[in-house]
Amino acid sequence: MVLVRLKGFEKLTNVDEALSIFFKALKPKRLGIQRILVDDALGRVTAEDTAAPVDLPSFDRSAVDGYAVRAEDTFAASQFKPKTLRFTQKNSVNRGQARQVWTGNPLPKGSDAVIMLEYTRTTRNQLQTLIAVTPGENVSKKSEDISEGEIVVRAGMRLQPYHIGFLAALGIIYVNVVEKPKVAILSTGNELVELGKKPRRNKIVNSNRFVIEGLCRELGAEPVYLGIAKDDEKDIGARILEGLEDADVVVTTGGTSVGVADLVPIVVNKMGKPGVVVHGVAVRPGMPTALGILKSKPIFVLSGNPVAAIVGFEVFARPTILRLQGIEHESRPVVKAQLAKRVAGVLGRRVYLRVKAFEKAGEFVAEPVHTKGSSLYSSMTRANGYVVIPEDREGLEKGETVHVHLFSSLAD
């Protein structure tokens, strides 16, 4: 059996087919609803539409510091021929009168415009306006921002700071969001040690844990670390079972190729049905990736090589975690750029090319990051995005327009 496994993968599944097979078997459903304070809702995904309980503004109000007036009283006014108005302390403005207001104050009855302070001169009892204003000028009208009953945020929306501010302005204290997906993370391999322990000869620090945890947090998921499993079926199985009990998703790194110590897919298949539904994907890097399902929960068996693990997570785990939050698609920012030099592809495999995108002479340029393998972290830290080379292309030409999927800001 070992000899057969060492021959390698007899068949690779293309990315789109792998996703189709996986989602058809998994049938991912959105997680439950959690009611939380708006204060805590940043980055969370809304579980339902939220309607405005009131108009915003709820009354006509001044948009500036100045004087509320009847616009018609200012017509033809200029700095050379100012119009003179009388001050009033009442909450209403009659013809020829003005009332001082500050930003956000209700507009006094009878007024329909506000003159900014900068365009006036004042005496004790009189105001001189140096400009004319039109009806509605410098006024925020009732329901100008939103009307009662209008939708403030739609279901499946990731809440940003401005959403939080909008909800607060409407007096909304609580919001219903989707529960945070819990993602159990297991690293495998006799060669691994935890950060903080000095690696002995032939040992390496378990850094994949931190990458996967960070990628989960980016998506609003909660990582649950399961530790390091030795290359032992019982140890791997026990930890995966722990992950299935505590989390909604299990992600493993290492032990997924076809070597003697690559035990994770074997263990998953022994633990139940359907087990591994895809093993070996036509992608580079990340070819040994396996996709499994146990107890109706997804299991992503990723390569131990850091970049291959990152690509496997990006292609398969990311869309799954999003679906568990009710998001069908949440793409990374994309910019069109000119490829700085020719790059080779691999016919039959989808290549994820790391690039550094930057602006030059008013155009975006994508500079491929030189790499010799899928274990080099520097190919990620020197890049800020990736370009997909399709399976049917032998490569991309210099100067070709490509779409860069950004995972960090554009370079200078």
C-alpha positions in Angstrom: 0.0 0.0 0.0 2.9 2.4 0.9 4.4 1.7 -2.5 1.2 2.6 -4.3 0.9 5.9 -2.3 4.5 6.9 -3.1 3.6 6.9 -6.8 1.8 10.2 -6.4 -1.6 11.4 -7.4 -3.0 9.6 -10.4 -5.6 12.3 -11.0 -5.8 15.9 -10.1 -9.2 17.7 -9.8 -9.4 21.2 -11.2 -10.3 24.0 -8.8 -13.8 24.7 -10.0 -14.8 21.0 -10.1 -13.2 20.5 -6.6 -15.3 23.3 -5.2 -18.4 22.0 -6.9 -18.0 18.5 -5.6 -17.2 19.8 -2.1 -20.1 22.2 -1.8 -22.5 19.6 -3.3 -21.5 17.1 -0.6 -21.3 19.7 2.2 -24.4 21.8 1.5 -23.1 24.6 3.8 -25.7 26.4 5.8 -25.5 29.8 7.5 -24.8 29.5 11.2 -27.2 30.7 13.9 -28.2 34.3 14.9 -26.6 36.2 17.8 -28.0 39.5 19.2 -25.2 41.8 20.2 -24.6 45.4 21.2 -23.8 47.7 18.3 -20.6 48.6 20.2 -19.4 45.1 19.6 -20.6 44.6 16.0 -17.6 45.9 14.0 -16.6 43.3 11.4 -19.6 41.1 12.2 -22.0 39.9 9.5 -25.7 41.0 9.7 -28.2 38.1 10.0 -31.2 40.1 8.7 -32.2 43.4 7.1 -32.3 46.2 9.6 -34.8 49.0 9.0 -34.6 52.6 10.2 -36.9 53.0 13.3 -37.1 56.8 12.7 -36.4 59.5 10.1 -32.8 60.8 10.1 -32.7 63.7 10.6 -36.0 63.6 12.6 -36.4 67.3 12.0 -35.2 70.1 9.7 -31.9 71.2 11.2 -29.0 73.6 10.5 -26.0 72.1 8.7 -23.7 75.0 9.7 -23.1 77.6 12.3 -24.9 80.7 11.3 -28.3 82.5 11.1 -31.7 81.0 10.2 -33.6 83.3 7.9 -36.3 83.4 5.2 -34.3 83.0 2.0 -36.4 85.6 0.2 -35.2 88.3 2.7 -31.6 87.8 1.4 -32.3 88.0 -2.4 -29.9 90.5 -4.1 -27.7 90.8 -1.1 -24.0 91.2 -1.7 -20.9 92.5 0.1 -21.4 95.8 -1.7 -25.1 96.0 -1.0 -25.8 93.9 2.2 -29.3 93.2 3.4 -30.1 94.1 7.1 -32.2 91.8 9.2 -33.4 92.1 12.9 -32.4 89.5 15.5 -35.1 87.5 17.2 -34.8 85.3 20.3 -38.0 83.5 19.5 -38.2 80.0 18.1 -39.8 81.4 15.0 -38.6 83.7 12.3 -40.8 86.3 10.7 -40.2 88.4 7.6 -37.1 90.5 8.0 -35.8 88.6 11.0 -32.9 86.3 11.8 -32.2 83.8 14.6 -28.7 82.5 15.5 -28.3 78.7 15.2 -25.5 76.2 15.6 -24.8 73.1 13.5 -27.5 70.5 14.4 -30.0 72.9 15.9 -33.6 72.6 14.8 -34.6 75.1 12.1 -36.8 77.8 13.7 -40.4 77.9 12.4 -40.8 80.2 9.4 -37.1 80.0 8.3 -36.0 78.0 5.3 -32.3 78.7 5.0 -29.2 79.4 7.0 -26.5 82.0 6.3 -23.0 80.9 7.4 -21.3 83.1 10.0 -18.5 83.9 7.6 -20.8 85.9 5.3 -22.4 88.2 7.9 -21.7 91.3 10.0 -23.5 91.9 13.2 -24.4 94.8 15.5 -26.2 94.5 18.9 -29.7 94.1 17.3 -29.1 93.6 13.6 -27.5 91.2 11.2 -26.1 92.2 7.8 -25.9 89.4 5.2 -23.3 89.8 2.6 -24.7 87.0 0.4 -28.0 85.7 -0.8 -29.1 82.2 0.0 -31.7 80.0 -1.6 -34.5 78.0 0.1 -33.0 74.9 1.7 -29.4 76.2 1.6 -27.3 74.9 4.5 -30.3 73.0 5.9 -30.4 69.2 6.5 -34.0 68.3 5.7 -36.1 65.8 7.7 -35.4 62.2 6.5 -32.7 63.6 4.2 -30.4 60.8 5.3 -32.9 58.0 5.6 -36.7 57.7 6.1 -38.4 55.5 8.7 -38.8 52.0 7.4 -36.0 52.2 4.9 -33.3 49.5 5.1 -30.1 50.6 6.8 -28.1 47.5 6.4 -28.9 44.3 4.4 -28.5 40.8 5.6 -25.1 39.3 4.8 -23.3 42.7 5.1 -20.0 42.9 7.0 -20.4 45.9 9.3 -17.8 48.7 8.8 -17.3 51.7 11.1 -19.6 53.9 9.1 -22.4 51.3 9.4 -21.9 51.3 13.2 -22.2 55.1 13.3 -25.3 55.0 11.1 -27.0 52.5 13.4 -26.1 54.5 16.5 -27.4 57.7 14.9 -30.7 56.0 14.5 -30.7 55.0 18.2 -30.3 51.3 17.4 -28.6 49.6 20.4 -28.7 45.9 19.4 -28.2 44.2 16.0 -28.7 40.6 15.0 -25.5 39.1 13.5 -24.4 35.6 12.4 -22.5 33.6 15.0 -18.8 33.7 14.5 -17.6 30.5 12.8 -15.2 28.5 15.0 -12.3 27.1 13.1 -10.2 24.4 14.8 -6.6 24.4 13.6 -4.4 21.4 13.8 -0.7 21.2 12.8 0.8 17.8 12.1 4.4 16.5 11.9 7.1 15.1 14.1 9.4 17.9 13.0 7.3 20.7 14.5 7.8 22.5 17.8 5.9 25.3 19.4 7.0 28.9 19.2 9.2 29.7 22.2 10.9 26.3 22.3 14.3 26.2 20.8 14.2 23.9 17.8 16.7 21.0 18.0 18.3 19.6 14.9 15.9 18.8 12.1 13.0 20.5 14.0 11.1 23.6 12.8 8.8 26.1 14.6 5.1 25.6 13.9 4.5 28.9 12.1 1.5 27.7 10.0 -0.7 28.0 13.1 -0.3 31.7 13.2 -0.9 32.2 9.4 -4.1 30.2 9.5 -5.3 31.9 12.7 -4.7 35.3 11.1 -6.6 34.4 7.9 -9.5 33.2 10.0 -9.7 36.4 12.0 -9.6 38.4 8.8 -12.9 36.6 7.9 -14.5 37.3 11.3 -14.0 33.6 12.4 -12.7 32.5 15.8 -9.7 30.2 15.6 -9.4 27.3 18.1 -5.9 25.9 18.3 -5.7 22.1 18.7 -1.9 21.9 19.0 0.6 19.7 17.2 -0.2 16.1 16.3 2.6 13.6 15.8 2.7 11.5 12.7 0.5 9.0 14.4 -3.1 8.0 13.3 -4.5 7.8 16.8 -3.1 11.2 17.8 -4.3 12.9 14.6 -7.8 11.2 14.9 -8.2 12.2 18.5 -7.4 15.9 17.8 -9.6 16.0 14.7 -12.5 14.6 16.8 -11.9 17.3 19.4 -12.1 19.9 16.6 -15.3 18.5 15.3 -16.9 18.7 18.8 -15.7 22.3 19.5 -15.8 24.0 16.1 -17.7 24.5 12.9 -14.7 23.9 10.6 -11.4 22.0 10.9 -8.2 23.0 9.2 -5.1 20.8 9.3 -1.7 21.5 7.9 0.9 18.9 6.9 0.6 15.2 6.3 -1.5 15.4 3.1 0.7 14.3 0.3 1.5 10.7 -0.6 4.5 9.9 1.6 4.7 7.3 4.3 4.0 9.9 7.0 1.2 11.7 5.2 -1.6 10.2 7.3 -4.3 12.9 7.6 -6.4 11.9 4.6 -6.2 8.3 5.7 -7.4 9.2 9.2 -10.2 11.3 7.9 -11.5 8.5 5.7 -11.4 6.1 8.7 -13.3 8.4 10.9 -16.6 8.3 8.9 -18.5 9.2 5.8 -18.2 10.8 3.4 -14.6 11.5 4.6 -12.3 12.9 1.9 -14.3 13.9 -1.2 -11.4 15.5 -3.0 -7.6 14.8 -2.7 -5.2 16.3 -5.1 -6.1 19.6 -6.8 -4.8 21.0 -10.1 -3.4 24.1 -8.4 0.0 25.5 -7.8 1.0 25.7 -5.1 -1.2 23.5 -3.0 -1.6 20.4 -5.1 -1.8 17.9 -2.2 -4.8 19.8 -0.7 -7.7 17.5 0.5 -11.3 18.4 1.2 -13.2 16.3 3.6 -16.5 16.2 5.5 -17.3 14.6 8.8 -20.4 15.1 11.0 -21.6 17.5 8.3 -18.6 19.8 9.0 -15.9 20.8 6.5 -12.3 19.6 7.0 -9.5 21.3 5.0 -6.4 19.2 4.8 -3.7 21.7 3.7 -0.1 21.3 2.8 2.6 21.8 5.4 4.4 24.2 3.1 3.3 27.7 4.2 2.5 29.3 0.9 0.7 26.1 -0.3 -1.3 26.2 2.9 -2.2 29.8 2.4 -3.3 29.2 -1.2 -5.3 26.2 -0.2 -7.0 28.2 2.5 -7.7 31.1 0.1 -9.2 28.9 -2.6 -11.3 26.5 -0.5 -11.6 27.4 3.2 -12.2 31.1 2.6 -15.4 30.7 0.5 -16.7 28.1 2.9 -16.2 30.2 6.0 -17.9 33.1 4.2 -20.9 30.9 3.4 -21.3 29.9 7.0 -21.7 33.6 7.7 -24.3 33.9 4.9 -22.0 35.6 2.4 -22.0 34.0 -1.0 -19.0 36.0 -2.2 -16.7 38.5 -0.7 -13.8 39.1 -3.0 -10.5 40.7 -2.2 -10.0 44.2 -3.8 -8.9 43.8 -7.4 -6.9 46.2 -9.6 -6.0 45.9 -13.3 -2.3 46.1 -13.9 0.3 45.5 -16.6 2.5 42.5 -16.0 6.1 43.6 -15.7 7.6 40.5 -17.3 6.7 37.2 -18.8 5.8 34.4 -16.5 5.4 30.7 -17.1 2.3 28.8 -16.3 1.6 25.0 -16.0 -0.9 23.6 -18.5 -3.6 21.8 -16.6 -3.0 23.6 -13.4 -4.3 26.9 -12.0 -1.3 28.9 -10.8 -1.5 31.5 -8.1 1.3 33.9 -8.9 2.5 36.2 -6.1 3.1 39.7 -7.3 4.0 43.2 -6.0 1.5 45.7 -7.5 2.4 49.4 -7.6 1.6 52.6 -9.5 4.0 53.9 -12.1 3.4 56.8 -14.4 -0.3 56.7 -13.7 -0.7 53.0 -14.3 -0.6 49.9 -12.1 2.2 47.5 -12.7 2.4 43.9 -11.3 5.9 42.7 -10.7 6.1 38.9 -10.2 7.8 37.8 -7.0 10.7 35.4 -7.6 10.2 32.1 -5.8 11.6 28.7 -6.0 9.0 26.8 -4.0 6.0 26.8 -1.8 7.8 27.0 1.6 9.2 30.5 1.2 7.4 33.0 3.5 9.3 35.8 1.8 7.3 35.3 -1.4 4.2 36.4 0.6 5.8 39.2 2.6 7.3 40.7 -0.6 4.0 40.5 -2.4 0.8 42.4 -1.9 -1.4 40.3 -4.2 -1.8 37.4 -6.5 -2.6 36.9 -10.2 -4.3 33.7 -11.4 -2.8 32.0 -14.4 -5.6 29.8 -15.9 -5.2 26.1 -16.5 -5.3 26.6 -20.3 -2.4 29.1 -20.5 1.3 28.2 -20.8 2.1 31.6 -19.3 1.3 35.3 -19.3 3.2 37.8 -21.5 5.0 40.9 -20.5 2.7 43.9 -20.7 -0.4 41.8 -20.6 -3.3 43.2 -18.5 -3.9 41.1 -15.4 -6.2 41.2 -12.4 -4.3 41.5 -9.2 -6.2 40.2 -6.1 -4.8 42.4 -3.3 -4.2 41.0 0.2 -2.4 44.1 1.4 -2.1 47.7 0.3 -0.6 48.8 -2.9 3.2 49.3 -2.8 4.8 52.7 -3.2 
